[in-house]
Amino acid sequence: MTANLLDFDLEGLAAFCERLGEKRFRATQLFRWIHQRGARDFDQMSDLAKSLREKLKTSARVEGLQVISRQESADGTIKWLFDVGNGDAVEAVFIPEDDRGTLCVSSQAGCAVGCRFCSTGHQGFSRNLTTGEIVAQLWFAEHFLRQHLKTTERVISNVVMMGMGEPLQNYTALVPALRVMLDDHAYGLSRRRVTVSTSGMVRMIDRLAHDCPVALAVSLHAPNDELRDNLVPLNKKHDLAELLDACNRYLAFAPRDFITFEYCMLDGVNDQPEHARQLVDLLRHHGGHGVSCKINLIPFNPFPQSGLTRSPHKQVLAFAKILSDAGIVTTVRKTRGDDIDAACGQLAGDVKDRTRVEQRIVRQRTVMLKQVPATATGAKET
């Protein structure tokens, strides 16, 4: 079977080229064609030797993901549903802002962590994505958006691994994907602008610090172990003390001098003044010196199975004031894309009913090809 070149970081692609009897610089040329120009047709790659192009035609391919659907929110947010085979589908979301373009990328089909407030977790876990399937979300979105917005400039400036799945449970596929995102011959993203979000996999946080340190976001959601055990089951394995110790170790390698803590605001569950004061005490005094951090308060996006409701905005602001008054940098996340189920915690969408997804894949496979950008189908290069 031919190799999908989206599965390789630059080192992997260089090794592949060497197996074909080619020099390393050919891998760099090929990498640029694929990621910077969005090409998948080897005949387009005019500065590659014809002999290499012929080898590639029989040994390699550039295969993205089939688009099942695309939805665009009133606020400009775009959500794609991608077919990853066997009835599984994953979602990626582009969030445009004045000073950046952020792509939220999935790492798994479903999620095994099962946080109470997350719609994705309620659909269960199917499988890990491959490196190529993770990279393909960025590859497709970047070159689609260039055409959609009629620009030759880079559109996506930030990537957050906050889509479907727990990224650190898919570590071996995640790290090469991160390296592609960071590579100057591919997307050239800053380590500060690539964020991995985790629910608290302590050992893998330590590994990431050494293998590929990028910005780290931790799904905290509670100021004490009893409450977090209920909201984030992984806490029963790695409690808050272990998690915060790992965060402090990560700071020695991180591109930013703080960890972002995500905190989903749940009415009457974790949003009371006493919770805010406990959170201040936890983050200011853990280990005797606290944790350098920023808190991101997230409005909960309700779904029927959760049995939870969103905290009133007034309560969120009061909670934020307690944190800010204690000297903790605190932001309240603006909800984006909730009219198309693209907001935080909503990425399960049409995936919850596996049968319905399979039917939609069959029905839309041909139709939705018309929405794939020319660069992603090999018709022409940008």
Number of C-alpha atoms within 10 A of each C-alpha: 7 11 15 16 22 25 22 22 24 22 15 14 20 21 16 19 21 14 10 13 11 14 13 16 11 18 22 17 14 23 25 20 23 23 24 20 20 26 27 26 21 22 15 15 19 10 12 16 10 13 8 15 19 12 14 19 13 11 14 16 17 21 17 24 22 21 25 25 20 16 17 16 16 12 13 14 23 22 25 20 24 22 23 18 11 10 18 21 29 31 28 25 27 27 21 18 11 5 7 13 17 20 28 22 25 26 32 26 25 29 25 20 19 21 23 17 25 26 27 28 23 20 19 17 17 16 15 23 20 20 24 23 26 27 28 24 24 23 26 21 23 27 28 20 18 17 14 11 11 9 12 12 9 14 20 21 18 20 23 19 25 23 28 27 31 27 27 24 18 18 17 13 22 24 19 24 24 24 21 24 25 20 17 13 18 22 20 15 19 17 20 15 19 23 20 23 22 23 22 26 20 19 13 16 22 16 14 20 20 11 13 17 25 22 25 26 25 21 17 25 25 25 21 17 16 12 15 20 18 14 20 22 17 18 22 13 12 18 18 21 15 15 20 23 15 19 26 20 14 24 20 12 18 22 17 18 14 18 21 23 20 22 22 25 27 22 17 13 15 22 23 17 17 13 18 20 15 14 19 21 15 18 19 18 12 16 13 8 10 16 19 17 21 19 22 21 21 23 24 22 22 17 16 8 11 13 9 17 18 18 21 14 12 9 16 21 15 15 22 23 16 19 22 15 11 13 11 18 15 20 16 16 15 10 14 20 23 15 14 18 20 29 22 22 23 22 28 26 17 16 21 19 13 15 12 12 20 17 11 16 22 12 12 14 15 12 12 15 15 11 12 16 23 19 21 26 19 16 12 15 20 14
